[in-house]
Amino acid sequence: MAIGFFHACSAFFSFFSIACRKLWYSAVMSGNDGVEIHCPGCGRDALLLRTPVYEGFKKTGMQLTCASCGFVFEREEDVPFKRAPVFSVFKEEDREQPVQVFDESLVPFCHRCEHYVVNPFTQWCSVHRKEVLATDSCDQFTLRTAEQA
């Protein structure tokens, strides 16, 4: 008697587990936003099931149904999604101001110099006539103007 009851319970719970896994997968793992709805059919808060609709082997669309009562929505725009309340802990004046260590326009790096020449094979200084790196600097630095850039 106890063994039969155990098998009946395990069969019920395995079915229940499979149904819950399918519901969870379709609601959470499918990557769709907005799975919690307020169903107009039953008036309860429920999950939205998105099940694919096929014609033969070709997917033709998605059927949107309430997981609680089976109410079918015609379009995605008709679904009354529940939105999570947005809480703001910090205000705009609580944000840190960006730290300006030095003025970027005054750093005499070669990549900002008008004598700096770049081609696919090398970086070149036309004043010293030698290879340079973009972060090199020298005393003959001349800031490149906007139309030269």
RAQUIRA-V908818 format. One record per pair of residues at least 24 apart in sequence whose C-alpha atoms are under 6 Angstrom apart, sorted by the first residue. I is the first residue (numbers start at 0). J is the second residue. If there is no record, write none. Layout:
# RAQUIRA-V908818
{{I;J} {I;J}}
This chain:
# RAQUIRA-V908818
{{35;80} {35;81} {36;79} {36;80} {36;81} {37;79} {40;70} {107;136} {108;134} {108;135} {108;136} {109;133} {109;134} {109;135} {109;136} {111;142} {111;143} {112;140} {112;141} {112;142} {112;143} {113;141} {113;142} {113;143}}
